[in-house]
Amino acid sequence: MLAVLPSILGAMVLFVIGTMDIVRVLWQTVQYYTVGGVTDIHDTVVTDIIIAIDIYLIAIVLMIFGLGVYRLFVSQIEASESEGPSHPFNVKSFDQLKDKIVRVVILAVIIEFFRAVVDIHFSTPLDAIYLALSALALAASLYLMSLAYKASNGKE
């Protein structure tokens, strides 16, 4: 229980932070278009929303970890049992827990990559090539992850 409660509390804190960030962006947008705010929101609105999504994904990692550890060591979670093996909190081993967490972490890394892409300024044509290669590597990793997921579901 020592790992479960702090993980769930941390996830709830991150959900509140992400939600407050979205509310702040919404408020700034309403102010900009109704009152005519002083600062231009166009430069920051996409980045702020991407950061909030990243915060949500980290909160989901904490939830999966906390409830997965609870499921493994304390008791089964009835809601996840009725949903079947694909439910994120339905884990039967550390390997399954690790696999579910890794998938969400990779998604968070991809979101962070796209946040960086929004802020990028190309100084040479080689920078654009590096960006294209990075996007290609991410697409390939997603494809390989989906193949591995399909293969592991076929074995269960």
N, C-alpha and C positions, 0 to 999 in steps of 0.2 A: 504494500500500500504506500510505501514511502516514495516510490517513483510515480505512482498513479495520480495521486491528488495534486502534486505540484505541476504535473504535465497538463492536467485538465484545467487547473486554475490559470496556468500560463497561456493555454489556448484561448480561454475566455477573455483574458486581458488583451491578447492579440486580436481577437474578433472585435472587441470594443475599439481598439486603436484603429483598425482598418475601417470600421464603420464610421468613426469620427473623421477620418481622413476623407472618406467619400462625401460625408455631410459637409465638410469644410469646402471641398471642391464645388459641390452643388450650390452652397451659399455664395461663394465667390462668383460663380457663373450667373446666378440670379442677380447679384449686385452689379456685375459688369454690364449686363444687358438691360437692366431696369434703371439703375441710378447712374450708370456710366462711370464705373470704377476707374481709379487712377492707373492701376497696373493692368497690363495686357495679359489676359489669362491664356491666350493661345499658345504661349511658349511652355506653360507648365501643366496644363490640364491633363494631357495624355500621360505624361510622366508621373504625375501624382496618382492617377487612377491605376497605372501599372504597378506602382509601389504598393498601393493598397491591396491589389490582387496578390502580390507577392507575400504581404503580411498574412492574408487569409490562408495562403497555401502553407506557410510555416505553422499557422495555428492548426491546420488540418493534420500536419505531420505530428504535432504534439498530441492531438486527439487520438489519432490512430495508434501512436505509441502508448499513451496512457491507458486507453481502453483495451488495446491488444495485450499489454502486460497484465491488466486486470483479468482479462479472459483466460490467459495462460495460467496464472497463479492463484487467483482468488475464486472466481465463479464465472459461469457462462453468462453471456448477455442474451436474454431471451429474444429481444428484437432482432439481433443479428442472426440468431439461429434460424428464425423463421424466414429470413431473406435468402438463405442459401450461401454457398461458399464464396460468392463474389462480393458479398457485403464487406466493406472495408474493416469492420471491427470483428469479423468472423475469422480468427486465426487459430490454427491448430499447432503451429510450431514457430520457433524463432525465425526459421528461414522464410516462412510466409509473412511474418511481421516485417522482417527486413525487406522483403521484396515489395510489399505495399508501401513502406516508407520510402524506399529508393525511387519508386515511380513518381511519388508526389514531389520528392526533392528534385528529381530531374526536370519535372514540369516547372518548379520554382526557378531553377537555373535557366530554363528556356525563357521564362517571363523576364528574368533579370537581363538576359541577353537582348531581348527586344526593347527593354527600357534603355539599355546602352545604345542600341541602334537608333532610337529616336533622338538621342543627344549627339550623335556622331557628326563630325564635320570632316569631310574628306580633304586632305591636303595634296594627295597624289593619286593618280589612277590606280596605283598598287593597293591603296587603302580600300578602294571599291572591290578589287579582286579578293582581298582578304575577307571582306564582309561577305561576299558571295560564297567563298569557300567555307566560312563559318556557318552560314545558313545551310549549305549543302551537308556539312558534317552533322548539324542538328537534325536535319531531315533524315539522314541515314541512321542516326542513333534512334530516332523515334520508330523508324521502320523495323530496325533490329529488335527494339523492345517489344513491338507488337508481335513479331514472329516468335520471340521467346515466350510471351504471354500466351499466345495461341498454343504453342507446344506444351507448356506446363498445364494448361487447362485440359488438353487432350489426355494427359497422363492421370489426372485426378479422377 
